[in-house]
């Protein structure tokens, strides 16, 4: 293969596959930031046509509906589910509330697919119940694990699957960022691993599969005033091959004046035949900052190869999560990021918390039972 052809294929891998239909009738549950600024903005770019919206506050729903020309606004998601013209339910509400919506939606014969926000739930038991409900009803349920559609992660996955880096030896993510903790998180004792770390916990599974064991440590974040267990976290996946994948999630990152900020997310994968590294553009949002990737490998020695794209994680990645669900519905297949697959992501989160609580390495099999 010519190098130019390879680069074009890598760049193409960052784009989602579109469904045949663009006019699926989507009912949106929630009108907060993720729905308003990310999901609906991405759907507009893909030509998707949300048909209805409901949230806790009708004025918020009406404002979002006006912004995106959504024809129907309901007082509650329960009322919206009575609209039998809807085909897809898109949920973007706090994770502990998603099970109730899924349970109700799975009773509706007109519902063809459900997209849950990540994390899908706050426990392994609730995740398994969501899976059971969807499978018994014959309704595909996908999870909005949107980092899987970050462009650098899609490109990296192409490199790994093509074997260009050889056997993976070490993978790292270093996050120095100051997330805005949504108010609903204040009711949870568990904070960073479910609120932000879930992205990295899931992406390691996407890139490398399930680990054998996980070791995690944490401390509280001095900036965060409400009670929490995990503010700043570090966790390491161990694989049977010997691969280690580790993430440092620093949500402190010098937020106080007069100190200058140094905000970034960097990642790196080293293999037996090559190495790739890059950045995630999300910390600079709303500035348009595409994620990056460069790699070097034995197949094309003595050079760095740098594919390019102009799309960004927020909001463009959200095209992929909905598009992949719609493709699964059309083809009668399991969604790429299925609820069943997400069982093991939540199990990895629980392994992290168990490791923190018991100060030891925890096997994934121990959590899954």
N, C-alpha and C positions, 0 to 999 in steps of 0.2 A: 504494500500500500504506500502511495506517495504521502509525504508529510502533509501537504496541503489538503489532501483528502481526509486524513485523520483529523486534522484540526477542524474541518468543516463538520465532520461527524460528531466530534465532541461538542461543538457549539450547537448543533441540532439537537443533541441529547438534553440540552437545558430547556427545550420547549415542550410543553405538554401536548399529548395527543388529544385532539378535539373529538367530541361525540358527533354522531351523524346529525342529531337534532340539536338545535340551539334553543328551541322554544319550550323546553320542559317547564312545567308550571311549578315553580319553587315557592314554598312557604317559609318565610324567615322568622325564626324565633330569637328575639333579641335585637336591640337597636343601639348597642354600645359601640365603642371604638373599633373592635375587630370586625363587627358586621358593617358598620358605617364606612370606615376609612379603608378597610382592606378587602373584605369579601365582596361587597357590592361594587367597589371600584374595579376589582378584577373581573367580576362577572360582566360588567359593562363592556370591558375591553374584549371579552370573549363572545359577546353577543347573546349572553344568557338573559332570560327575561323573568326575574322574580315577579310573582303574581300577588303576593300578600305578605304582610309583616305584622307582628305583634310583639309587645314588650310590656314591662311593668308600668310604663308611663306612656299613655297614648300620645301626648304631645311630642315626645321624642320620636315615636313611631311615625307620626304624621310628618314631622320634619324630614326624616330619612326617606319616607315614601315620596315626598315632594322632590327631594334632591335626585332620586333615582327613577322617578316616574313609575313607582309601584302602585298599581291601581286600587288595591284593597288594604285597608287598615282595620285591625280587629283590637278589641279591648284586652284580649288575653289569648295565649296560645291555645287554651282549651276551646275557646270560641272559634279560633282559626281552623282547628282540626275538624270542625263541623263542615267546612267548605270541601265538598267532595270533588271539586274540580282540581284540587292540588294533587301533584304527583310525587314531589320530592320535599322532604322536610330538612331544613338547614338550621341547626341548633348552635347558638352562640351565647350561652348563659353559663353561670358558675357550674363547675363540674358536679357538685353534689346534687344539683337539680336536674341533670340531664336524664337520669333513669326514669323519672316520672313522665317526661315528654316522650321518651322512647316507648315506654309501656303503653301510653295512650295511642301513639302513632301506629304501633304495630297492630292495633285492633281495627284500623281503617283499611278497607279493601282497596281503596284508590291509591294508597301510598306505595310507590315503587322503589324508593330508596331513601336513606337517612344519612345525613352527614353530621356527626357529633364534633363539638369543639374538643381540643385537647387541653388538659388530660380528659380522657373519656369519663373518668370517675375518680373518686378519692380512695378507692379500695379495690382489691382484687375480687372480692365477692360481688360488688356492684358491677364491675366490668364483665364478669362471667354471666351475670344476670342479663345484662344488655345483649351479650352474644346469644344467649339462649332465646331471648324474646325475638330477635331478628331471625334466627335460624328457624324457629318454630313457625313464624309467620311467613317465611320465604321472602323476607325483605332484606336486601343487602344494606349493611351498615358500615360506613367508612368513618375514619377519624381524621380530623384536620391537623395532622402532624406536618405542618407546613414547611418545616425546615428540610423535609425530604424533597421539596421542590425549590429550595434555594439553588440558584444556578450553579454555584461552585460545587455544591454537594452532588447535583446531577452529573456534572462533568467528572467529578472525582469517582463516582460510581461507575461511569463508563470506563475510566482508566483501570479500575480494579477488576471489573468484569472481563475486560479485554486482556488482563494479565500483564499489562505493560509495566507494572511496578514489581512484578514477581510476588513472592509470599510476603504478606504484611508482617513487619517486625514491631513497629512502634507507631502509635497514633496519638496525637495530642490536640486538645482544644484549650486555648487560653482566652478567657473572657474577662475583660476589664470594662464594665458597663454599669450604668446606674438605671435599672428598670423602674418604671412607675408601678408600684404595687397597687393593684386595683383594690377598692375598699372591701370587696367580699372576702379577700384573703385574710382580713383581720380576724375572721371567725375561725380560722384554721390555726392549729399549732404548727402544722407543716407548711413551710413557706417556699424556700428557693427551689427545692428539688421538684415540687409540683408546679411552681409558678414560672420558673425560667429554666431550670436544669432539665426539665422534661424534654426539651428540644435536643440536648446533647445526649441524654440517656437513650432517647429513641434513635438518634442519627447513628450512633455506634452500632445499633442492631441493624439498621438499614444497610450500612456499609459492610459490616463484618459478620453479621449473624449474632446469635445468642452467646453470651459469655458463659463460661463454666462457673465463675465466681466473681464477686464484687467486694471491694473494700472501700469504705467511705469514712471521711472525717468532716467535721464542720465546726463553725463557731457562729455566734450571733453577729448581726450587722449593726454597728453602732448608730448608723443613720436611722434605722427602723425602730420606731418608738413603741409599737405594739408587741406583745409577747410572741416569740417564735423560737423554734428549736434551731432551724438551719437558715442562716443568712449567707455566710461565705462557705462554700463547700468545695471539696475535692473528692473525686471518686475514680476508681481504677477498675476496669474490666480485665479479667484474665481469661485467656482462651486456651484450649487444648493444644493448639499449634505453638504456643509460647507467646503469641501476640499479647501486648499490653496496650490498652486504649484508656487514656486518662484525661479528665477535664478538670480545670480549675475555674470555678465560677466566682469571680470577685465582683460583688455588687456594692462594695464600698468605694473603691476607685477614686479616692480623694474628692468627695463631692463638695467640700466646704471651702468658701473663699477665705483667705486670698490665694489658696493653692491653685495652680493651673491643673486642668483636667487632662488626662491621657487615656482616651476611651478607644477601645478596639476589641475585635474578636479575631484571633488568629488560629489557624489550624495547620497541621502538618502530618503527613503519612510517609513513613520510611519503609521501603521494601527491599527485598534481596536484589531486585533488578532496576530500581529507580526510586525516586522521591518526588512527592508533590507537596506544595504548600500554598496557602492562600489566606484570604481575609473574608469576613462576613460584613456586608455593608450596613446591616440593621442598626447598629448604634448611632449612625448618623441620620437616621430617619427623623424628619421628613425630607431631608436633603436627598437628592437622587444619587445614590452611591452604590453602584453594582458591586457584588462580591467578586473576588478575583481568584484565579488559579494559575499556577505555573508548575511545570514538571520537567524533570530530566530523567532519561532512562537509557538503558543499554542499546535499545533498538535504534535510537537516534542520538548517538553519543556527543558529548562535548558541547551541549547547548541547552538553554532553557527554552521551553516551548510554552507560549502563553495564548491560549484561546481567548476570545473576546465576546462580550455580549453587552447589550444596553439595558436589559431588564434587571429588576431588583427583587429582593426577597419580599419586602413590603411595598406594594401590594401584589406584585405579579405572581408570586408563588401560589397565591390563593386561586389562580386560574386552574392550576394543576390538580389541587385536591378535589374541587368540584367536578372538573372535567373527567378525572379518573373514575369517580363514582358513576357519573352518567354513562361513561363507556361500559362499565361493568353492568349497569342496568340494561343497556341496549344489547349486550352480548350474552347476558345470562351468566356472567362470571363473578368470581369473588373480587371485591374491590382491591386495588393495589395496596391501600393502607386500610385493611379490614379491621373491624372490631375484634375478631378472633386473633389476628396477629397482634393487636394491641394488648391482649392479655399479658404477653411476655414483657412489654414495655412497662406496664404497671407493676409486674412482678419484679422488674429490675429496680423500680423506685422503692418498692417495699424492702428489697434486699439492701438498698442503701440505708434506709432508716433502721433496719435491724442491725446492720453493721455499726452504725453510729451509736445506737443504744447499748449494744453488747460489746463494743470495742473489739471487733474481730472480723475476719473475712467470712462472707456468707455465700454459699453456693446457690445458684439459681434453682436447682432441683429441690433444695430445702424449702424454698418459698412456694414453688408450684405444687409440691406434694406428690 
